[in-house]
């Protein structure tokens, strides 16, 4: 599993993990006067030598992105059409590969980032399952099913093997029939289907909160994600849907 991280935060974590100075000296140059941890706003700047080293790593990663050696998860460009290191995201796997290529080590700070991201992703997934997914329904076995189960346990080993193989064959047949039916039913996504998909993504974006950029850059990021799952929609359409979702959520909060 990989996590998406901004070029700026990745560069800072690499710089910290490769700083051999005393802890007290390093902490004095961390963003926000030392009160900093992975996941804190990338707008906060380090100081002194740490900032210089961070800038060097950032320049190297941006160069790899510009050359195409690394493909970004989300590419955000500034007014000068240059990749924005704050809002351009790349996978943690690519960060590690870049470090290996340049013989740069990763240490405790990177491990802490991955642990925090894993715990955050797990918490979001558990919340979605708990509040958005229907509860599983336990189905009581039918008389026919119970009789078949009794017959299986009371049968000789050869007979059990035959019964098992028959069940597997029937399951495969049903699965193949379902796949064929699904292909026949599903056509290209129309506008309504695309908008429904985007509404679901908007709910997830709301759950992620500050993990994505704000405003129009957020719409650009989500548009890239929808394109990757085959539901390509313009950035303006995504922006309108995210605004509508935010307004709906705001009305619900005020109503309560």
PyMOL commands that set and color helices and strands:
alter all, ss='L'
color gray80, all
select helices_A, chain A and resi 7-17+23-27+32-34+48-67+92-101+108-132+143-154+157-185+191-211+215-228+235-255
alter helices_A, ss='H'
color red, helices_A
select strands_A, chain A and resi 4-6+89-91
alter strands_A, ss='S'
color yellow, strands_A
deselect
rebuild
show_as cartoon
